[in-house]
Amino acid sequence: MKFLVLALGNIGPEYADTRHNIGFMIADYLAQKNDARFELGRHAFVTEIKHKGKTFVLVKPTTYMNLSGKAAAHYLTSLKIPKENMVVVTDDLALPYGKLRLKGKGSAGGHNGLKSIQESIGSDEYARLRFGVDANFSKGRQVDYVLNPFTADEQIDLSTHIERAADAILSFGLIGLERTMNVVNTK
């Protein structure tokens, strides 16, 4: 059984360790942990990992955040993966730093990456793992905030939060959305 892990972020070294790229950072962690290498595919860098008999296709769109739906639609269709087996990994300003929230459907909540996905696949019914990046910015400075790196204090336990997010993704594939939500959303 295959699962699509659509990790949101922006390509380019200037975005590498920014809050908006936490999806890419989590996908990179999963790939590195499983000795997998990303290769350039259509609309994305792509690799596969296997975990307990399940295949996870890790996708990092090259379309920039606002057009992430192109990669979602392409890989769901070309790999014949049902949208119920897709989890989108993204940053979330509405959650405290490091807090994870897994949901099976919902609005884009002002997130342009999620909005693009919903428009491209014609549905808001897909799993999304939201990683809290907090909202410590002055009015009108949201873009600067998400496109800046995590602070030195945040970086102290960033790897622990990334590992928890990676575990949640694997759990999604192994025990399903509902049971994983019960674990992830109570912490």
Buried (B, 14 or more C-beta within 10 A) or exposed (E): EBBBBBBBBBBEEEBBBBBBBBBBBBBBBBBEEBEBEBEEBEBBBBBBBEBEEBBBBBBBBBBBBEBBBBBBBBBBEEBEBEBEBBBBBBBBBBBEBBBBBBBBEEEBEEBBBBBBBBBBBEEBEBBBBBBBBBBEBEEEEEEEBBBBBBEEEBEEEBEEBBBBBBBBBBBBBBEEBEEBBEBBEEE
